[in-house]
């Protein structure tokens, strides 16, 4: 079947055993994976790290998606970030990422994130949580919804950067 004719994950009638809020987050992550694979997986390592007009590279966005999902779920679970999570956050923009590295990290994170998200019950959604050093107030539901919308925002940025990089390559040929 033509990929363009396949409905988005939320319209496929899947994950019906999962609470609707959690299901929506899982579907958003499924869509993110599909979109990144469609638009970015064929980029070379140089293209993944390219910074047209000084934009953040696609590699950054893919790393940031994986690592921010992990951080946001850590907060949702009521846990503080580890020193490793903070160090990884600070390295997201580092040059030299390879396609294998960023997509491997993304796929690992999405797999574990699905299990972590499924571990929440509907009763947990109103539980209070805090984010960051400033202990900004939110809830489990707020964090889970932000996992979905923040991920989608960076997917869009990665795709836009990938399209610019690909267009620049075509114009040089």
C-alpha positions as CSV (number, residue, x, y, z in Angstrom):
1,X,0.0,0.0,0.0
2,X,1.2,3.5,-0.8
3,X,2.5,5.1,2.4
4,X,0.6,8.3,1.6
5,X,-2.6,6.3,1.8
6,X,-1.9,4.7,5.2
7,X,-3.8,6.6,7.9
8,X,-1.8,8.2,10.7
9,X,-1.4,6.0,13.8
10,X,-4.3,7.6,15.7
11,X,-6.7,6.7,12.9
12,X,-5.7,3.0,12.6
13,X,-7.8,1.7,15.5
14,X,-4.7,0.4,17.4
15,X,-3.8,0.4,21.0
16,X,-7.5,0.2,22.0
17,X,-6.5,-1.6,25.2
18,X,-4.7,1.6,26.4
19,X,-6.3,4.5,28.2
20,X,-7.2,7.2,25.6
21,X,-4.8,9.9,27.0
22,X,-1.9,7.4,27.1
23,X,-2.9,6.1,23.7
24,X,-2.8,9.6,22.2
25,X,0.8,10.0,23.5
26,X,1.8,6.6,22.1
27,X,0.2,7.4,18.7
28,X,2.1,10.7,18.6
29,X,5.4,8.8,19.2
30,X,4.5,6.3,16.5
31,X,3.8,9.1,14.1
32,X,7.1,10.8,15.0
33,X,9.1,7.6,14.3
34,X,7.3,7.1,10.9
35,X,7.8,10.8,9.9
36,X,11.5,10.8,10.8
37,X,12.1,7.5,9.0
38,X,10.3,8.9,5.9
39,X,12.2,12.2,5.7
40,X,15.5,11.8,7.6
41,X,16.7,8.2,7.5
42,X,18.2,8.6,4.1
43,X,20.3,11.5,5.0
44,X,24.1,11.0,5.0
45,X,26.0,11.6,8.2
46,X,27.2,15.0,6.7
47,X,23.6,15.9,5.8
48,X,22.4,15.0,9.3
49,X,24.9,17.4,10.8
50,X,24.5,20.2,8.2
51,X,23.5,23.6,9.5
52,X,21.9,25.5,6.6
53,X,21.6,29.1,7.5
54,X,22.9,28.2,11.0
55,X,19.8,26.1,11.8
56,X,20.1,23.3,14.3
57,X,21.0,20.2,12.4
58,X,18.5,17.3,11.9
59,X,20.8,15.2,14.1
60,X,20.3,17.6,17.0
61,X,16.5,17.4,16.7
62,X,16.5,13.6,16.6
63,X,18.9,13.4,19.6
64,X,16.8,16.0,21.4
65,X,13.6,14.1,20.8
66,X,15.0,10.9,22.3
67,X,16.7,12.6,25.2
68,X,13.8,15.0,26.0
69,X,11.3,12.1,26.0
70,X,13.5,10.4,28.6
71,X,13.8,13.5,30.7
72,X,10.1,14.3,30.6
73,X,9.2,10.7,31.5
74,X,11.6,10.8,34.4
75,X,9.8,13.9,35.7
76,X,6.4,12.2,35.1
77,X,7.7,9.3,37.2
78,X,8.4,11.7,40.0
79,X,12.2,11.3,39.8
80,X,15.0,13.9,39.5
81,X,17.2,13.8,36.4
82,X,20.5,11.9,36.7
83,X,23.9,13.5,36.0
84,X,24.1,11.3,32.9
85,X,20.8,12.7,31.6
86,X,22.1,16.3,32.2
87,X,25.4,15.5,30.5
88,X,23.5,14.0,27.5
89,X,21.3,17.1,27.3
90,X,24.3,19.3,27.1
91,X,25.8,17.3,24.2
92,X,22.7,17.2,22.0
93,X,24.2,19.9,19.6
94,X,27.6,18.2,19.4
95,X,28.8,17.7,15.8
96,X,29.7,14.4,14.3
97,X,26.6,12.3,14.9
98,X,26.1,9.4,12.6
99,X,22.8,8.1,11.2
100,X,23.3,4.8,13.0
101,X,23.9,6.5,16.3
102,X,20.9,8.9,16.2
103,X,18.4,6.4,14.9
104,X,19.5,3.7,17.2
105,X,19.2,6.0,20.2
106,X,15.8,7.2,18.9
107,X,14.4,3.7,18.4
108,X,15.7,2.5,21.8
109,X,14.1,5.5,23.5
110,X,10.8,5.1,21.7
111,X,10.6,1.4,22.7
112,X,11.4,2.0,26.4
113,X,9.2,5.1,26.4
114,X,6.2,3.1,25.2
115,X,6.6,0.8,28.2
116,X,7.1,3.7,30.6
117,X,4.0,5.5,29.3
118,X,1.9,2.3,29.5
119,X,3.0,2.0,33.2
120,X,0.9,5.0,34.1
121,X,-2.8,4.5,35.0
122,X,-5.6,7.0,34.4
123,X,-5.6,7.6,38.2
124,X,-2.0,8.9,37.9
125,X,-2.8,11.6,35.4
126,X,-3.7,14.3,38.0
127,X,-0.7,13.6,40.2
128,X,1.3,16.7,40.8
129,X,4.9,16.8,39.4
130,X,7.6,19.5,39.1
131,X,10.1,20.2,36.3
132,X,13.6,21.4,36.4
133,X,15.7,23.2,38.9
134,X,13.0,25.8,39.4
135,X,10.5,23.1,40.3
136,X,7.9,24.4,37.8
137,X,4.5,22.8,38.7
138,X,2.7,20.5,36.4
139,X,0.9,17.1,36.5
140,X,1.6,13.6,35.1
141,X,-0.9,14.4,32.3
142,X,0.8,17.7,31.6
143,X,4.1,16.0,31.2
144,X,2.8,13.2,29.0
145,X,0.9,15.6,26.7
146,X,4.1,17.6,26.5
147,X,6.1,14.5,25.5
148,X,3.7,14.3,22.5
149,X,3.6,17.9,21.5
150,X,7.3,18.6,22.1
151,X,8.3,15.6,20.1
152,X,6.0,16.6,17.2
153,X,7.5,20.1,17.2
154,X,11.0,18.8,16.8
155,X,10.0,16.3,14.2
156,X,8.7,19.2,12.1
157,X,12.0,21.1,12.6
158,X,14.1,18.0,11.7
159,X,12.0,17.5,8.5
160,X,12.3,21.1,7.5
161,X,16.0,21.0,8.0
162,X,16.3,17.7,6.0
163,X,14.3,19.2,3.1
164,X,16.5,22.3,3.0
165,X,19.6,20.1,3.1
166,X,18.3,17.9,0.3
167,X,17.2,20.9,-1.8
168,X,20.7,22.4,-1.5
169,X,22.2,19.1,-2.7
170,X,19.9,19.0,-5.7
171,X,20.6,22.6,-6.6
172,X,24.4,21.9,-6.7
173,X,23.9,18.9,-9.1
